[in-house]
Amino acid sequence: MDREQRKKIVAHSLIDLGETITSWATNNGLHQKIVMDLIDGKLKGTRGVSLITKLKMEEVFGEIFDQ
């Protein structure tokens, strides 16, 4: 899945939840910058905090990252 498809899925899900990326990240105890970098493809989410963030995002938004 490319970056634009990932952004669309996340945006539609957040609209349904009535939240922004910043508010969703804050409410879930995640760093907004890491969430954005994962969506943009700047981070892979393979270790540490980025992996935890990626897994949380996949719980909410589905399989939005390539395995």
Secondary structure as UniProt FT lines:
FT   HELIX           3..17
FT   HELIX           21..27
FT   TURN            28..29
FT   HELIX           32..40
FT   HELIX           48..61
//
